[in-house]
């Protein structure tokens, strides 16, 4: 998945810092979206996957206007409903921006939503 860094993606804008470069929380969201897509073959009717763990190193800053390609490889671990995906992000010059792993669990969508507390309950 390819993304161009905009002002809305910066640490200044999302509140994770005071510099106009790609914010780590935005980068993680992009990486997690890649894992959601990569987990699709492990789900079926009524099933989805949810993120449960993130271990990512953000190694290089990317300025506004820069391009970042994020990928999630095939799961390195499949343990029942638990999936661990290797992830990486590379900038337009081919330099490594981030690397790590993200865990997802396959769940029954309806049951998951029923068991998740609402705003008044949490």
C-alpha angles and dihedrals in degrees: 000000000000123000133181113215111241133181088265089061097055129111088239092057100043094042099243095115144339103259128094097240134106109299117232092229090055091047090051091050089054091048092048091051088054090053092049088056092045091051093056094093088058094057131071139181110334093006131108136163130244130199116250107165139022127193107171134152114208100208108171136033119237121203127221108283093031121125124234124189113201124194139180115203126211110293113282088203131030113182111168105294094349120099128184117199126195109226135192141173125206128188128229091271092054094254119144110254099173142356135183147095135288124198124214133181125210110232140175101259097215095045091046092053092046091052095046112095117239124229094274093047101046 
